[in-house]
Amino acid sequence: MTKQTENALNAVNSQDEKTSLTLCVFCGAREGYAQNHMALAQHLGREIAHQGHKLVYGGGGLGLMGAVARSAHEHGAPVTGIIPHFLKEAEKTLECVSHKYVETMHERKLAMFEQADAFIVLPGGIGTMEEAVEVFSWLRLNLHEKPLVYLSDTGYWDSLLAAFNHVIDEGFASEETRTDLHSAATVEEALNLVVYEIENPRTRQPIHFDNENYDPETGGVLERG
């Protein structure tokens, strides 16, 4: 557990009233090989309901998408699936939850973004990563202030998070980018971190693309240290 996550847990657990949010969950339409993934999705859906939140997700009924949606619905959370018409049959939409049908993948992502207060990313494939990275990119461009948390209890996202840090280390993203990289190993950590980030917004820095170590006189990079 990072110090940031520990602070979030302590701050949120000390509050008398819980914040009600609409949470967008990005996740796979497959189950994956590890049983932990499905169990984690079910746990997340259950806790979303127990904490009084709403769920918006990609609308499918298979894999982790189906697991988190069924669990949230069965435990009383309002659930909205957003899915393109062409994926309705392939992803087996659930009859027990409401759906908004759109024409394209772009419309799907935009509709989920507009409804969400924050994002939690469960294990998933290329589509899941694409959705999460686009929202993260928009965050870094100051187009929104909605937190995004990668959630896995198996270390599934460790390689992706390492790749983000590598990008920063190599000077292709600012050091400030690390402050928006959030991850959690438990459902409780993820939900508390989301609430903490929303209730304790940070002052965002203006967009800039110059390297912090850039030397304008030589056009080169200053040595660190």
N, C-alpha and C positions, 0 to 999 in steps of 0.2 A: 504493500500500500504506500503510495506516495504521500509526502507531507501535505500536498494540496488536497488530496482525497481525505486524509485524516482530518484536516481542518473543516472540510465540507461536512463530514459525518458529524463532528462535534457540534457544529453550528446548527445544522438542520435538526439534529436530535434534541436540541435544547428548546426548540420552538414548540409552542402550544398548538398552533394551528398549521395545518398542512396546506401548501399551495396546490390548487387544482390546475392541471396543465393538459394540453393536447400534445401527446407524444407521438412522433413519427418513428416507426421502427423499420429500418432497412435490414433485410435478411434474405436468406436463400429460399428458393422454391424446391430445394432438395433437402434431405435429412442429414446428409454428410455421413461419414463412417462412424464417428464417435457418438455414442449414445448421449454423452454430456450435452451435445448441442440441442437436441430436442427437449431434454429436461430443462435446460436453461431458458429456452424460449417459453415453455409452459410456465416456469417460475416467474419470468418477466411479465407475462400476461396476467397472471394472478395478482402480482404486486401492483401493477398498473391499476387494476380494479380496486384492490384493498386500500390504496392511497388516494382514491377518488379522482384518478386521471382518466382521460379519454385516449383511445388509440386510433391512429390513422396509419395505414400500411398499404402495401402494394396490391392487395385485393385477392391474392391467390389462396387456394385451400390446401396446397401441398407443402411438404417440407416444413421448415421453420416458420414460414409465413402462416401456414394453416395452424400450426401449433400455438403461436402467440395470439392469433386472432380468436381461436376457439377458447383458449384459456381465459383471455380477457373478457370475452362475451359471457362465458359460463359463470364467471364470478361477478358479473354485474356492470362491467365498464361499457360505455358506448363505443362502438367500433365502426369505423368507416374504411372500406376498401376502395382504392382508386386503381382502375385497371383499364387498359385499352381493350376495345371490343375484340381485337384479333387474338388476345390471350385468354379470353373468357373460358374457352373449352380446354385449352392446353394446361392452364393453371388451376382449373377446377374451382371456380369461385364458390364460396360458402353461402348457402341459402339463409343461414341464421343471422347474418350481419348485413348492414346496408352497404350499397355500393354506388360509386359514381363512375360511369363509363366515359372514357375519353377516346380520342382517335389515335393519338400518337404517344410514344414514350416520353417525348418532351413535355406534352401536356400532363402526363401522369406525374412526372417529377415536379413540375411547377405547382400542380394542385396539392400535392402532399406538402410541399414547402410552404405554400400559403396558409394551410390549415395548422401547421405545426408550431408549437412554441419551442420545441427542442427535438433533438434526434438521438436515438440510440441505435448502434450498429451491431447486430448479432452476426455470427459467422454466415458467410454466403459466398457467392461466386463473383464473376466478372461484373454482372449487373449491380450487385450490392456494393462492390468497391467503387464503381463508376458513380453511383448515386451519392455515396458518402463523400468521395473526393470532390465532386462538383459543389456540394454544399459547403465543404471546407474551403474550397477556392473562393466562393462567394463571401464567406466570412472574412477571409484574409483581404478581400477587396473592399471591406467595410460596407457591403451591400445588406448585411443583416448582423444581428448580435445573438443569434440563436445557438446555444451550445450543442456540441456533438460529442458523444462519448462512444468509444469502441468497447464492447462488452464481450468477454470470453473468459471462461474458467479453465480453459485448456491451453492458453497462450496462442490461440489461433491467429490473433492480430499482431503478434510480436514482430514478425518479419516486415509487415507493412509499416508499423510504427518505427522500426529501425530504418526503413527506407526513407521515411519522412525526415528523420533526424540526420540521415546521411546527406539528404538534399540541403539541409541547413548547414551542416558541417562543411559542405563543399561550396557554400556561398551562393546557392541559387534560391535561397529563401532567408529572410531575416531571422535573427535570434528571437524576435518577438513571436515568431510562429510557434515556438515551443509552448507558449502560454495558452494556445488554443488547442493543443494536442491533449485530449483527455482519454483515459482508458480506465477500465475497472474490471475486477475479477469476480465480483458478485453483483447480483441484481440490486441489492440494497445500496452498495457503493455508487452504482451508476445513477440510480434515481436520486439519491441525496446530492450527488455532484451536480446533476442537472438543476435541481432546485436551488442549490447554493449559487451556481453561476448566474442564474436568472435574477435572484434576489440581491446579488452583490456584483452588479455590472462593473467592469473595468473601463477606464478611459482608453478608448482605442486611439492609436497613433495614426496620423495621416499616412496615406499611401505613399510609399517611395520605393524605388527599385534600384537605388544606388547601393553598392556594396559598402557595409560599414567599414571595411578595411581598404576601401578604394583610395588611392592617392591621386588627386586631381592634377598634381604637378607632373607626374610621370606617366599617368594613365595605367599604372600597374597596381598591384595589390600590396599593401603594407604587410610586413611580417607580423605574426601574432606574438603577443607577449611583450 
